[in-house]
Structure formats: C-alpha cells, structure tokens
Amino acid sequence: MPRHLKSATKTSGNNANSTNVASIVRNVIDDIRANGDAAVRKYSEKFDSWSPPSFKLSDEQIQAAIAAVPEQTIQDIKEAQANVRRFAEAQRASLKDFEMELHGPGVFLGQRSLPVNRVGAYIPGGRYPLLASAHMTILTAKVAGVKHVIGCTPPIAGRIPNATIAAMHLAGADEIYLLGGVQAIAAMALGTETVPKVDFLAGPGNAFVAEGKRQLFGEVGIDLFAGPTEILIVADEHADPYTCAVDLLSQAEHGPDSPAILVTNSEAVGRQTQQWVEKLLTILPTGNIAGIAWESFGEIIVTDSLDEAYAVADEYAAEHVEILTQNPREALDKMSNYGAIFLGENTCVSYGDKLAILTILTTQCIGTNHVLPTRKAAKFTGGLWVGKFLRTTTYQEVRNPQASGELGRLCGRASRAENFEGHARAGDLRAAKHLKDEYEWIIIKARFKAQLVSKAIRKPG
C-alpha cells in the first residue's frame, strides 16, 4: 500500500476563487464583445497600466526590440527554435494524406490534413519572460502550415519585453501585439476594430487566461485547458536524493500552486529527498515561491514496489513525469498517463519545459513541446503538437455508375431502417439512374418538367 512521508496541505482549485475568476473573465469578454477596442484598452490600462497609441508593434519597434537583446541570447533563441522546428517537422511528416479505392473500382475515399487558417498565440509574461512559449506555439503552428499567426504578450513593468518579442518574431509571428491577459485572449477570439479574429487559440497563461480560453472554446478552437505546472518523479532505490530534490524544486518555482511529487519504492530515498528539499529552499533564489508550492502541494509517496510506483504515477497523470530508475525505459511499457515523460538522470524536466526563460537561456530547449495537459487531463489528451493546428478532413468520389447504384440501394435500405425517407430517396435516385430500379419520384420529376414546358409554351411572347 502506498504511504505518504509528506502530504499536500491543499488541494488544487478553490471553488470560491474559481467562481470569482469565472465571473471577472465573463464580464471582460462580454464587454470586449460589445465594445471592441475601447474595452480592450480599458482593461489593458486597468490590469497592466498599458495604453500605447497602438497595441500592435510596428516593424521598427520589433527590430528595435531585437537590437536590444544580447547577441548570445539571440543565438540561443535560434538554437532552441531549431530543435523545436526539427521535431515539429518530423511530427508533420508522420501525418500522411492518403486516398484509397473502397467498395470496388471507381469509389475513392481520401483524407487530408489541412492547417487552421488563423491562429492566436498567447505568450505569457508576468514573473518571468517565457520566451519558450513562442517556440512552442508560434513556430509549431508555422510548421503545421498555418498561414497567419498573431502573437500577444503583455508588457513587463510597463516596458516592451525585448527578448520575448525577438523570440516571437524569429518564430514566425505575422503580427505581434503588446497585450496581455483576458483582454488579449478575447480580442483575438472575438476580433476587434484593430485585432483580427482568429480560428484557434494556443498558449499557456494564468488562471484568468485559462478561464478565458475555456469560456471562448466553441467560438474558437483551443489547444488545451492548462493549469499550474506539475512534476512527478518516479525514483527507485538507486536514485540520487539530491537530484530528486533539485528537480522537484526546478518546477515548484513556477508558482505557489505548482504540485511537486516524488513516488519511490525506497523510504530512504524519500526521506533524504525531503531533507535536501528543505536545505535547498534556504538558498534557492526562488525559494520564496518554491517553498510555498512545496508546503502546499508537495508530496512524497513510498510504495512497496516499483510497479506500484508506476501505477500510482499513472493515477496522478501528471504534466511532467521524470523517471529516475536503473532502467528508465521500462516506464514506457509500464505507464500510459502523462503529458511528457523524461527518462533517466540525464534528462531533466527543464530540458523540455520553459527553458528559454531569460535567466536560464544557456540551457537549450530539447525540442519537444512544453504546452502539456495538467490536472489529470493526460488521461484523455496529449499536449500541443503540430497536429493540434491541423484539421483532419475527408473526401469521397464515386466515378463508377454501377458502384453508385449499388451504394444507392444500400443507402435506401439503411436509411429506411432509421425512418429517414429523404435520405433513402437520395439513394433510390442513384439506383434508378444506374441500375434501372423503379423509383416513384422519376414519375414526379417527369410530370413537373412537363408542367414547366407547358407553362413556357403558354407564356405570351
């Protein structure tokens, strides 16, 4: 039986707060729906103290932002984006269009993957300039073939976040708006006098942004509902407790509500990890944030076996799962519920997470997408990838008259079994045309044509 050495003191999601967030977001969306740019500007002033002549950055402003970024940072952005691009291109290449003949010769069925026409990408700001979100959303959409990508990111302390703008431009954004929060999400989803309406929203954000996407889903498509960043480590008796502690805190620093969980079959590893976490929190520069997350949402669970540890981890279905065991690839067969899995001590979650945070840009992004499902959503969906920006469409063509007639007969029988007489007669018509079946509407058609001819003859002139 699993047992806790440390339990979370809080559960994710507060009903009162959630209700308040939903109400605020609904009011903002309704206002922007009714009043467009004027409402967008009002909320930008209110929430970000930001009201420039135009929220859209000009080419000159974009180039000035890029020029203000250190050359090493520009090179690091390009290298990270090259990794993301290569992996996204491999994903795109794996999706094949096809056509096949079915029901005999002359009946063709096909499938095509068509990109969304217009995408809105939200690049968060706030505590950190999250450059990597530009790679994961804008660049991935472009690799998928999206024609037009709009990027929105908030100002930081009333200033243009130069490195973020550089990342958005280099990722391929067609338009960049310095606009944050629900007002950005609503402007892109609904369209205003100056912000084009998009078909699809992508990108992470805070609770208000996530709620905005939830409320607008249906009017536009979205990538997924994302909550606070999560990490779960599965460790065996061979794992290094210090490494476990470092990696848990690497994700706990995302925010005070970020779960960090260790599941291990070794009580010694669990206890030593807990000791290291407490020591590291006293010296970690972001310890004030990570410490709250660890106190509130940190867990250490000890299991009787490694198989039980995998089962516990599968039930959590965490966003990031790190495997620190002697045979890490075993997890690929043992587990199925996770946003992304990181195998072995050499592969920390940070490699695939928001690595282009400016303060740690020297660590390169591994290439997989970090916009991932949270709060157990990994049980039914994967993360953002090229396929999210594509629509699987089908087409069909019946060239063979004999096949059309036979399908018509089948259509007639199947439709009448469901009491859809109109459907049935559409099939009957093809059977009558191509197989000479009796079809009462042929007589009706002939009579109607005769009436039209008769009227035309009687018409004066």
ROTI-106927 format. One record per residue (C-alpha): x, y, z; residue number from 1. Coordinates in Angstrom, 3 decimals. Each point is the difference from the previous one (the first is absolute). Layout:
<atoms>
ATOM          u          v          w   num
ATOM          X          Y          Z   NUM
...
</atoms>
This chain:
<atoms>
ATOM          u          v          w   num
ATOM      0.000      0.000      0.000     1
ATOM      1.330      3.473     -0.834     2
ATOM      0.704      2.187      3.021     3
ATOM      0.832      3.678      0.270     4
ATOM      3.177      1.329      1.570     5
ATOM     -1.303      3.450     -0.921     6
ATOM     -3.507      0.923     -1.035     7
ATOM     -1.330      3.086     -1.741     8
ATOM     -1.693      2.450      2.366     9
ATOM     -2.235      1.374     -2.718    10
ATOM     -1.920     -1.349     -2.947    11
ATOM      0.210      1.672     -3.396    12
ATOM     -2.911      2.246     -0.838    13
ATOM     -1.914      2.221      2.396    14
ATOM     -3.721      0.184     -0.745    15
ATOM     -0.433      3.549      1.282    16
ATOM      3.011      1.262     -1.879    17
ATOM     -0.984     -1.949     -3.127    18
ATOM     -3.473      1.518      0.057    19
ATOM      1.461      3.470      0.410    20
ATOM      2.456     -0.510     -2.873    21
ATOM     -2.770     -1.309     -2.268    22
ATOM     -2.208      3.013      0.774    23
ATOM      2.763      2.533     -0.633    24
ATOM      0.976     -1.689     -3.262    25
ATOM     -3.598     -0.186     -1.195    26
ATOM     -0.480      3.733      0.569    27
ATOM      3.189      0.859     -1.887    28
ATOM     -0.949     -2.202     -2.953    29
ATOM     -3.532      1.422     -0.170    30
ATOM      1.348      3.556      0.103    31
ATOM      2.513     -0.643     -2.785    32
ATOM     -2.655     -1.778     -2.048    33
ATOM     -2.191      3.101      0.250    34
ATOM      2.571      2.802     -0.095    35
ATOM      3.069     -1.349     -1.794    36
ATOM      3.183      2.050      0.138    37
ATOM     -1.345      2.437      2.584    38
ATOM     -0.547     -2.822      2.475    39
ATOM      3.359     -1.582     -0.816    40
ATOM      1.749      3.283      0.754    41
ATOM     -1.971      0.438      3.238    42
ATOM      1.086     -3.370      1.363    43
ATOM      3.583      0.390     -1.172    44
ATOM      0.177      3.263      1.946    45
ATOM     -1.658     -1.605      3.021    46
ATOM      1.997     -3.227      0.201    47
ATOM      3.340      0.910     -1.626    48
ATOM      0.127      3.817      0.172    49
ATOM      0.614     -0.154     -3.737    50
ATOM     -1.708      2.197     -2.605    51
ATOM      2.272      0.692     -2.989    52
ATOM     -1.230      1.694     -3.199    53
ATOM     -0.096     -3.468     -1.585    54
ATOM      0.232     -3.406      1.649    55
ATOM      1.378     -1.425     -3.230    56
ATOM      3.768      0.356     -0.248    57
ATOM      1.339      1.545     -3.176    58
ATOM      2.866     -1.539     -1.949    59
ATOM      2.214      2.758      1.373    60
ATOM     -0.961     -0.806      3.584    61
ATOM      0.618     -3.709     -0.558    62
ATOM      3.425      0.616     -1.500    63
ATOM      0.878      2.380      2.841    64
ATOM     -0.994     -2.675      2.518    65
ATOM      2.174     -2.590     -1.730    66
ATOM      2.932      2.427     -0.107    67
ATOM     -0.281      0.488      3.763    68
ATOM      0.457     -3.717      0.697    69
ATOM      3.545     -1.318      0.591    70
ATOM      1.378     -1.872     -2.978    71
ATOM      0.580     -3.137      2.074    72
ATOM     -3.670     -0.031      0.981    73
ATOM     -1.008      0.343     -3.666    74
ATOM      2.224     -2.932     -0.897    75
ATOM     -1.436     -2.056      2.859    76
ATOM     -3.545      0.753     -1.142    77
ATOM      0.881     -1.093     -3.525    78
ATOM      1.598     -3.224      1.231    79
ATOM     -2.980     -0.849      2.204    80
ATOM     -2.392      0.743     -2.859    81
ATOM      2.027     -2.161     -2.374    82
ATOM     -0.486     -2.940      2.385    83
ATOM     -3.722      0.656      0.279    84
ATOM     -0.312      0.396     -3.769    85
ATOM      1.751     -3.299     -0.763    86
ATOM     -2.251     -1.946      2.339    87
ATOM     -3.152      1.745     -1.237    88
ATOM      0.979     -0.686     -3.624    89
ATOM      0.430     -3.683      0.840    90
ATOM     -3.478      0.014      1.550    91
ATOM     -1.456      1.633     -3.106    92
ATOM      1.704     -2.508     -2.261    93
ATOM     -1.580     -2.845      1.970    94
ATOM     -3.492      1.190     -0.975    95
ATOM     -0.636     -1.344     -3.476    96
ATOM     -2.822      0.894     -2.354    97
ATOM     -1.393     -3.049     -1.767    98
ATOM     -2.573     -1.157     -2.537    99
ATOM     -1.400     -3.490     -0.423   100
ATOM     -2.550     -1.884     -2.127   101
ATOM     -2.755     -1.560      2.061   102
ATOM     -3.193     -1.911     -0.875   103
ATOM      1.659     -1.144     -3.233   104
ATOM      1.452      1.980     -2.913   105
ATOM     -1.053      3.578     -0.527   106
ATOM     -0.802      0.932      3.634   107
ATOM      2.710      2.235      1.412   108
ATOM      0.353      1.089      3.635   109
ATOM      2.740      2.303      1.219   110
ATOM      1.343      1.863      2.988   111
ATOM      1.826      3.322      0.186   112
ATOM      1.526      1.938      2.897   113
ATOM     -0.768      3.675     -0.495   114
ATOM      1.504      2.715      2.218   115
ATOM     -2.147      2.457      1.909   116
ATOM     -0.073      3.299     -1.886   117
ATOM      0.613      2.472      2.826   118
ATOM      1.477     -0.658      3.453   119
ATOM      0.326      2.214      3.055   120
ATOM      3.003     -0.850      2.192   121
ATOM      0.160      1.262      3.567   122
ATOM      3.515      0.387      1.425   123
ATOM     -0.135      0.563      3.789   124
ATOM      2.036      2.637      1.806   125
ATOM     -0.493      0.781      3.647   126
ATOM      2.637     -1.421      2.348   127
ATOM      2.284     -1.243     -2.792   128
ATOM      0.377      0.821     -3.697   129
ATOM     -1.034     -3.384     -1.414   130
ATOM      1.782      0.014     -3.326   131
ATOM     -0.430     -3.719     -0.561   132
ATOM     -3.766      0.366     -0.333   133
ATOM      0.661      1.839     -3.262   134
ATOM      1.922     -2.991     -1.306   135
ATOM     -2.664     -2.443      1.084   136
ATOM     -3.041      1.855     -1.338   137
ATOM      0.958      2.337     -2.843   138
ATOM      2.742     -2.123     -1.545   139
ATOM     -1.973     -3.245      0.298   140
ATOM     -3.007      1.620     -1.670   141
ATOM      2.190      1.203     -2.844   142
ATOM      1.495     -3.466     -0.513   143
ATOM     -3.567     -1.329     -0.184   144
ATOM     -0.612      2.412     -2.879   145
ATOM     -2.145      2.640      1.716   146
ATOM     -0.111      3.009     -2.324   147
ATOM     -0.395      2.744      2.589   148
ATOM      1.096     -0.031      3.642   149
ATOM     -0.714      2.879      2.381   150
ATOM      2.089      0.166      3.160   151
ATOM     -1.012      1.821      3.177   152
ATOM      2.217      0.552      3.032   153
ATOM     -0.402      2.408      2.910   154
ATOM      2.349      2.856      0.854   155
ATOM      2.224     -0.651      3.006   156
ATOM      0.054      2.874      2.503   157
ATOM     -1.170      2.369     -2.706   158
ATOM      2.763     -0.934     -2.416   159
ATOM      0.335     -1.994     -3.204   160
ATOM      1.433     -3.473      0.822   161
ATOM      2.688      0.123     -2.671   162
ATOM      1.138     -3.620      0.187   163
ATOM     -3.578     -1.278     -0.202   164
ATOM     -0.699      2.187     -3.025   165
ATOM      3.173     -1.303     -1.638   166
ATOM     -1.081     -3.597      0.627   167
ATOM     -3.485      0.663     -1.400   168
ATOM      1.380      1.633     -3.145   169
ATOM      2.616     -2.692     -0.597   170
ATOM     -2.669     -2.665      0.524   171
ATOM     -1.931      1.454     -2.940   172
ATOM     -2.771      2.163      1.483   173
ATOM     -1.774      1.989     -2.722   174
ATOM     -1.250      2.620      2.465   175
ATOM      1.116      0.744      3.561   176
ATOM     -2.167      1.798      2.547   177
ATOM      1.227      1.235      3.367   178
ATOM     -3.163     -1.013      1.781   179
ATOM     -0.560     -2.383      2.889   180
ATOM     -2.581     -1.792      2.079   181
ATOM     -3.624     -0.740     -0.767   182
ATOM     -0.174      3.139     -2.151   183
ATOM      2.549     -1.536     -2.391   184
ATOM     -1.752     -3.376     -0.103   185
ATOM     -3.411      1.586     -0.592   186
ATOM      1.289      2.444     -2.613   187
ATOM      1.515     -2.824     -2.053   188
ATOM     -2.975     -2.336      0.398   189
ATOM     -2.710      2.572     -0.695   190
ATOM      1.827      2.459     -2.250   191
ATOM     -0.074      3.764      0.463   192
ATOM      0.436      3.034     -2.223   193
ATOM      3.777     -0.504      0.030   194
ATOM      0.562     -3.630      1.072   195
ATOM     -0.956     -2.646     -2.591   196
ATOM     -2.210     -2.868      1.148   197
ATOM      1.815     -3.320      0.182   198
ATOM     -1.295     -3.562     -0.396   199
ATOM      2.125     -1.596      2.717   200
ATOM      1.660      1.077      3.271   201
ATOM      3.215     -1.538      1.315   202
ATOM      2.346      0.625      2.880   203
ATOM      0.142     -0.181      3.790   204
ATOM     -0.906      2.737      2.461   205
ATOM     -1.233      0.749      3.484   206
ATOM     -3.375     -0.998      1.459   207
ATOM     -1.763      2.907     -1.743   208
ATOM      1.471     -0.849     -3.401   209
ATOM     -0.872     -3.687      0.441   210
ATOM     -3.559      0.901      0.989   211
ATOM     -0.265      2.346     -2.982   212
ATOM      0.928     -2.830     -2.340   213
ATOM     -2.502     -2.283      1.706   214
ATOM     -2.847      2.484     -0.427   215
ATOM      0.888      0.759     -3.622   216
ATOM      0.405     -3.638     -1.010   217
ATOM     -2.573     -0.764     -2.659   218
ATOM      0.193      3.421     -1.586   219
ATOM      3.640     -0.858     -0.662   220
ATOM      2.061     -3.120      0.434   221
ATOM      2.564     -0.231      2.795   222
ATOM      3.064     -2.122      0.619   223
ATOM     -0.951     -1.265      3.484   224
ATOM     -1.063      1.110      3.462   225
ATOM      3.230      0.521      1.915   226
ATOM      0.441      0.440      3.734   227
ATOM      3.068      0.513      2.204   228
ATOM      3.217     -1.764     -0.999   229
ATOM      0.372     -3.501      1.473   230
ATOM      2.918     -2.360      0.517   231
ATOM     -0.102     -3.590      1.181   232
ATOM      3.188     -2.008      0.462   233
ATOM      0.065     -3.789      0.121   234
ATOM      3.206     -1.062      1.770   235
ATOM      1.362     -3.380      1.033   236
ATOM      2.530     -0.881      2.688   237
ATOM      2.871      0.892     -2.346   238
ATOM     -1.143      3.619     -0.505   239
ATOM      2.030      2.914      1.369   240
ATOM     -2.126      1.848      2.610   241
ATOM      1.824      3.276     -0.707   242
ATOM     -0.952     -0.229     -3.692   243
ATOM     -3.589     -0.784      0.970   244
ATOM     -0.124      3.096      2.209   245
ATOM      1.564      2.314     -2.576   246
ATOM     -2.359     -1.147     -2.727   247
ATOM     -3.096      0.271      2.199   248
ATOM      0.875      3.596      0.889   249
ATOM      0.832      0.825     -3.625   250
ATOM     -3.703     -0.239     -0.742   251
ATOM     -1.384      1.142      3.352   252
ATOM      1.472      3.447     -0.701   253
ATOM     -2.540      0.492     -2.806   254
ATOM     -2.570      1.172      2.510   255
ATOM     -1.424     -0.466      3.482   256
ATOM     -2.594     -2.466     -1.306   257
ATOM      2.369     -2.310     -1.924   258
ATOM     -0.178     -3.634      1.207   259
ATOM      3.329     -1.820      0.464   260
ATOM     -0.308     -3.709      0.774   261
ATOM      2.495     -2.786      0.654   262
ATOM     -1.130     -3.622     -0.268   263
ATOM      2.661     -2.515      1.042   264
ATOM      0.325     -3.601      1.128   265
ATOM      2.781      1.061      2.405   266
ATOM     -0.840      1.667      3.293   267
ATOM      3.655      1.016      0.349   268
ATOM     -0.093      1.837     -3.342   269
ATOM     -3.250      1.663      1.032   270
ATOM      1.263      1.215      3.385   271
ATOM      3.349      1.211     -1.349   272
ATOM     -1.746      1.819     -2.844   273
ATOM     -2.198      1.798      2.524   274
ATOM      3.065      1.053      1.993   275
ATOM      1.714      1.338     -3.114   276
ATOM     -3.100      1.933     -1.061   277
ATOM     -0.103      1.759      3.368   278
ATOM      3.707      0.869     -0.205   279
ATOM     -0.178      1.238     -3.606   280
ATOM     -2.995      2.199      0.705   281
ATOM      2.155      2.093      2.332   282
ATOM      2.417      0.913     -2.810   283
ATOM     -2.108     -0.154     -3.185   284
ATOM     -0.561      3.554     -1.352   285
ATOM     -3.594     -0.940     -0.837   286
ATOM     -0.439     -1.819      3.294   287
ATOM     -2.755      2.341      1.136   288
ATOM     -2.211     -1.262     -2.843   289
ATOM      1.219     -3.602     -0.104   290
ATOM     -0.312     -0.275      3.774   291
ATOM     -3.679      0.914     -0.044   292
ATOM     -0.635     -2.478     -2.814   293
ATOM      1.879     -2.738      1.852   294
ATOM     -1.796      0.633      3.276   295
ATOM     -3.428      0.153     -1.622   296
ATOM      0.218     -2.512     -2.843   297
ATOM      3.185     -2.018      0.543   298
ATOM     -0.323     -3.739      0.591   299
ATOM      2.306     -2.931      0.685   300
ATOM     -1.580     -3.422     -0.436   301
ATOM      1.691     -3.311      0.824   302
ATOM     -1.197     -3.175     -1.706   303
ATOM      0.705     -3.668      0.609   304
ATOM      1.337     -0.561     -3.516   305
ATOM      1.050      1.862     -3.104   306
ATOM     -3.017     -1.362     -1.884   307
ATOM     -2.223      1.513      2.675   308
ATOM      1.873      3.299     -0.407   309
ATOM     -0.777     -0.017     -3.718   310
ATOM     -3.663     -0.711      0.741   311
ATOM     -0.178      2.892      2.483   312
ATOM      1.660      2.300     -2.515   313
ATOM     -2.457     -1.071     -2.705   314
ATOM     -2.906      0.916      2.263   315
ATOM      1.448      3.495      0.558   316
ATOM      0.373      0.422     -3.812   317
ATOM      2.408      2.885      0.543   318
ATOM      1.087      2.565     -2.556   319
ATOM      3.729     -0.813      0.308   320
ATOM      1.134     -3.455      1.134   321
ATOM      3.693     -0.572      0.660   322
ATOM      1.302     -3.565      0.323   323
ATOM      3.060     -0.367      2.253   324
ATOM      0.407     -3.762      0.035   325
ATOM      2.634     -2.521     -1.007   326
ATOM     -1.983     -0.934     -3.129   327
ATOM     -1.934      3.165     -0.902   328
ATOM     -1.302     -1.187     -3.388   329
ATOM     -2.033     -2.620      1.856   330
ATOM     -2.410      2.859      0.783   331
ATOM     -1.020      0.193     -3.659   332
ATOM     -1.621     -3.430      0.367   333
ATOM     -1.197      0.430      3.574   334
ATOM     -1.629      3.433     -0.282   335
ATOM     -2.517      1.638     -2.342   336
ATOM     -1.265      3.166      1.736   337
ATOM      2.331      2.983     -0.219   338
ATOM      0.424      3.222     -1.923   339
ATOM      3.679     -0.648     -0.722   340
ATOM      2.420     -2.540      1.448   341
ATOM      3.703      0.581      0.677   342
ATOM      2.114     -3.133      0.166   343
ATOM      3.061     -0.248      2.205   344
ATOM      2.158      2.321      2.067   345
ATOM      1.479      1.628     -3.107   346
ATOM     -3.436      1.233     -1.113   347
ATOM     -1.414      2.531      2.422   348
ATOM     -3.461      1.507     -0.467   349
ATOM      1.548      3.428     -0.520   350
ATOM      1.420     -1.177     -3.337   351
ATOM     -3.490     -0.256     -1.423   352
ATOM     -1.671      2.666      2.081   353
ATOM      0.178      3.776     -0.254   354
ATOM      3.743     -0.013     -0.540   355
ATOM      0.107      3.257     -1.823   356
ATOM     -0.730      1.928      3.157   357
ATOM      2.514      2.801     -0.319   358
ATOM      1.755     -0.728      3.269   359
ATOM      0.931     -3.527     -1.094   360
ATOM      0.258      0.387     -3.730   361
ATOM      3.410     -1.657     -0.110   362
ATOM     -1.778     -3.331      0.441   363
ATOM     -1.381     -1.049     -3.364   364
ATOM     -3.549     -1.105     -0.741   365
ATOM     -0.037     -3.670     -0.942   366
ATOM     -2.648      0.418     -2.702   367
ATOM     -3.188     -1.644      1.256   368
ATOM     -2.966      2.215      0.789   369
ATOM     -0.500      1.195      3.578   370
ATOM     -3.670      1.047     -0.263   371
ATOM     -1.377     -3.069      1.759   372
ATOM     -3.142     -1.291      1.760   373
ATOM     -0.300      0.505      3.764   374
ATOM     -2.448     -1.012      2.754   375
ATOM     -0.260     -3.584     -1.279   376
ATOM     -0.992      1.092     -3.507   377
ATOM      2.819     -2.242     -1.268   378
ATOM     -2.477     -2.845      0.442   379
ATOM     -1.877      1.203     -3.077   380
ATOM      2.213      2.368     -1.984   381
ATOM      3.565      0.667     -0.981   382
ATOM      1.777      3.332     -0.120   383
ATOM      0.393      2.598     -2.700   384
ATOM      1.547     -1.294     -3.213   385
ATOM     -0.143      0.570     -3.729   386
ATOM     -3.177     -2.054     -0.255   387
ATOM     -1.917      2.434      2.226   388
ATOM      0.280      2.607     -2.758   389
ATOM     -1.277     -2.403     -2.650   390
ATOM     -3.525     -1.073     -0.878   391
ATOM     -0.438     -3.557     -1.218   392
ATOM     -2.379      0.220     -2.951   393
ATOM     -1.363     -2.701     -2.276   394
ATOM     -1.265     -0.076     -3.576   395
ATOM     -1.822     -2.537     -2.120   396
ATOM     -0.701     -0.474     -3.684   397
ATOM     -1.986     -2.723     -1.764   398
ATOM      1.014     -0.177     -3.659   399
ATOM     -1.465     -3.401     -0.826   400
ATOM     -3.763      0.102     -0.827   401
ATOM     -0.514     -3.647      0.969   402
ATOM      1.612      0.611      3.414   403
ATOM     -2.107      3.127      0.509   404
ATOM     -3.167     -1.970     -0.693   405
ATOM      0.947     -2.772      2.418   406
ATOM      0.865      2.569      2.682   407
ATOM     -3.368      1.621     -0.728   408
ATOM     -1.811     -3.243      0.754   409
ATOM      1.946     -0.396      3.271   410
ATOM     -0.691      3.616      0.891   411
ATOM     -3.715     -0.491     -0.574   412
ATOM     -0.232     -3.076      2.199   413
ATOM      2.171      1.443      2.777   414
ATOM     -1.872      3.317      0.021   415
ATOM     -3.447     -1.594      0.192   416
ATOM      1.183     -2.054      2.983   417
ATOM      0.442      3.371      1.715   418
ATOM     -3.194      1.535     -1.423   419
ATOM      1.915      2.564     -2.082   420
ATOM     -2.050     -0.133     -3.192   421
ATOM      1.664      3.041     -1.570   422
ATOM      3.409     -1.617      0.400   423
ATOM     -1.379     -3.228     -1.441   424
ATOM     -1.334      1.695     -3.122   425
ATOM      3.357      1.644     -0.684   426
ATOM      1.396     -3.540     -0.175   427
ATOM     -3.003     -1.255     -1.982   428
ATOM      0.645      2.659     -2.611   429
ATOM      3.538     -1.303     -0.700   430
ATOM     -1.274     -3.587     -0.079   431
ATOM     -2.666      1.003     -2.513   432
ATOM      2.412      1.928     -2.198   433
ATOM      2.742     -2.603     -0.117   434
ATOM     -1.740     -3.342      0.662   435
ATOM     -3.441      0.812     -1.455   436
ATOM     -1.737     -0.633      3.331   437
ATOM     -3.562      1.201      0.298   438
ATOM     -0.183      3.423      1.622   439
ATOM     -3.305      1.793      0.466   440
ATOM      1.596      3.445      0.048   441
ATOM      1.121     -0.513     -3.623   442
ATOM     -3.670      0.301     -0.963   443
ATOM     -0.390      3.105      2.186   444
ATOM      3.082      1.528     -1.622   445
ATOM     -1.374     -0.711     -3.507   446
ATOM     -3.381      1.522      0.841   447
ATOM      1.616      3.101      1.513   448
ATOM      2.173      0.503     -3.076   449
ATOM     -3.067     -0.371     -2.223   450
ATOM     -1.784      2.662      2.041   451
ATOM      2.921      2.390     -0.421   452
ATOM      0.052     -0.614     -3.768   453
ATOM     -3.767      0.549     -0.205   454
ATOM      0.261      3.296      1.899   455
ATOM      2.827      1.174     -2.243   456
ATOM     -2.096     -0.720     -3.111   457
ATOM     -2.985      1.947      1.359   458
ATOM      2.129      2.976      1.077   459
ATOM     -0.679      3.046     -2.265   460
ATOM      2.841      0.910     -2.346   461
</atoms>
